[in-house]
Amino acid sequence: MHSWSAPAVPAVPGEAAALRLFDTASGEVLPVDAGPVARMYVCGITPYDTTHLGHAATYLAFDLAYRQLLDAGHEVHYVQNTTDVDDPLFERAERDGVDWRELGAIETDRFRSDMEALRVLPPRDYVAATETIDEVVEMVAELLDRGHAYRIDEVVDGHADIYYRHRATDDFGYESGYDDAAMAAAFAERGGDPDRAGKEHPLDALLWRMERPGEPSWPSPWGAGRPGWHIECSAIARNRLGMGFDIQGGGSDLAFPHHEFSAAHAEAATGDARFARLYVHAAMIGLDGVKMSKSLGNLVRVQQLREQGVDPALIRLGLFAGHYRTDRSWSDGVLADARDR
């Protein structure tokens, strides 16, 4: 899948100070300490709606990291995915009466347009989940072969889905630092299925969902189906950046379960100790002091501001007005302050 056009970047001497970032796993600010080629993976959007300011703030934070790495003399291999096969996309497409592939393509194009307008440097590899089904199948097979995954008995509900044993690695939980209670709550809230009948443990994560009526599917050795959420990023990152890459990035809401399981899947499949060296998370954006969310209907979209004539440079400047790890709020005042700077 093609990325978006790169903005002009001024030539720099490559002598800036080494980049240091807060690592969620250790709870410390650590040097990135990359080699000549810095390797960074940032989780992308599920393309069922237009880019909102929370998305923009995350990608701007890692755009700044990208530029700092360039300024420090590194080449940067940046990979970003798009989760173009997932329940929210299918549900929105059904609601709107459009094909899920058409909706995904439309929203991905809008995202590219917003990123270009915000002058975000594009990833070298911009990868759709639907382009990597074979890679996912390969990793699921590796996990099954190592005994780290299992199939649910079809007798339970007629679907022999494949799940990951969440304790397959000795240090599961190291990335997020969540205790068991926090894991259980976040798993249920953020796309998990703790009550799925037939699972060995409520926290076991879906790897391969067997075909259901009306859902897209792809062939596999276990029957037609589609990937779970976390395994997509595991396969994409491992196969393009290798294990132990420098920065795994995303919004703070991805720390658990998504980043925890993405790391665990790859580590269990390979036997390597570390998926990424640093796990870095950008904070959430609210509106006028209230959490911004789809359920509240208060999302502020980049396209909406652009259509109102707001200069994208002001959006960029306004989102940079607060620390990237601090939850903060967007308001007319933030935009006015950006205009005055």
Secondary structure, 3 states (H helix, E strand, C coil): CCCCCCCCCCCCCCCCCCCEEEECCCCEEEECCCCCEEEEEECCCCCCCCCEHHHHHHHHHHHHHHHHHHHCCCEEEEEEEECCCCHHHHHHHHHHCCCHHHHHHHHHHHHHHHHHHCCCCCCCEEEEHHHCHHHHHHHHHHHHHCCCEEECCCCCCCCCCEEECCCCCCCCCCCCCCCHHHHHHHHHHCCCCCCCCCCCCCCCEEEEEECCCCCCCECCCCCCEEECHHHHHHHHHHHHHCCCEEEEEEEHHHHHHHHHHHHHHHHHHHCCCCCEEEEEEECCEEECCEECCCCCCCCCEHHHHHHCCCCHHHHHHHHCCCCCCCCEEECHHHHHHHHHC
